[in-house]
């Protein structure tokens, strides 16, 4: 429970830094998804999922190694013209998952989440 609180707190702090990418002229690029930057501070590899708010549809985005970071593509079919999404970190070899709060993601936007060190510990 405490781990989930810190994960959500970290995501709240990082969400303020989420900004859409812009092309010259101030127009967001069309026909593309978004990018998720995952900083994994935990000592376990994580599988990252995106969950669509409302439908609850869960889609695997990829993996991030222990104590490392990676960029994952959020497909256009998930982002659409903009949608409320949640992200789930599922530690490999452990049943404890952590999830973010809902955030509105637009095409071309880069979202950053940080998985704190305690996620996945037994």
N, C-alpha and C positions, 0 to 999 in steps of 0.2 A: 504494500500500500504506500509506504514512504517513497519507494523507488518511483512509482507511478506519479506521485506528486512532484518530485524533482524533475522528471521527464517532461511533464506538462509545463512546469515553471520555466524550464529551459526553452521549450518551444514558444511560450508566450513572449519571452524576451527576444527570441530570434525572429519572430514573425514581424516585428516592427521594421526589420531590415529587408523584408521581401519587396522587391521592386520589379516592375515589368521591364523587359528589354524593349528598347525603342529603336526604330529606324529613323533616319534623317526625316525631319518634318513632324516628329512626334507621334507617328502612327505605329501601333503595335503590329508586328508581323503577323499576317494571316496564314491560315492553312498549316499550323504547326501546334504541337503540344506545348508543354512547359518543361522546365528542368528542376529536378529535386537534388540539392546538394545535401549529402548525409555525412556528418562528422560523428564517427563512432568512437567514443571514449571508453567504452566497455571492453572487457577482456574476452568477449565472445564474438564470433562471427554472427551477423544478423541477416535475415531475409527481410526485405522491405516490401510492404504491401500498401496499396492505396485503396481506400474504402470510399465509395460514393455515398454521400449523405442522402438520405431518403430511401434509395433502393437497397442500400447495404451491400451492393455488389463489391466484391473484393478481388483485386487484381495484383498479381506479383509484378513488382518493378525490377527486382534484382537483389544482389547481395552486396554487403559491405563487410570487409574484414575487420578483425579485432584491432582496436586502436589505430584506425585509419579512416580515410575519407574517400568518397566517390561521388560522381555525378550520375544520376539516373534520369532517363527520359520518361516523362509522363505523357502517354500517347494522346494524340489529338482526339481520339474517340472518347477518352475519359474527360478531358478538359472541356471540349465543346467550345462554346463561346464564353465560357466562364462557369465555374461550378464550385459548390462547397465540397471540400474533400477532407478526409482524415488520413493520417499515415500511421501504419502499425509496424513496429520492429519486433520480429520474432526470433529470439536467440536460437541458434542451431544447437540441438542437444539439451534443450531446456523447455519447459512448458510455460514459463512466465513470459508474457508479452507486455509491451508497453505501447500506448497509442497517444497520438497528439490530439489537440483540440481541433475543432472544425476551423478550416480557413478557406476563404474564397480564392480560387486560383484562376487566372486568366491566361489565354494563349500568349506564349512568349515570356511568361513570368519565370523568374528563378526563385525558388523557395529553398530555404536552408533550415535543416533541423539538426539538433545535436542530441546524441544518445549519451546520457551521463554514465559514469563508471559503474554504478551499482546495478544496472539493468542486466538480468540474466543470472545474478548470483542466487544461490540457494539459501 
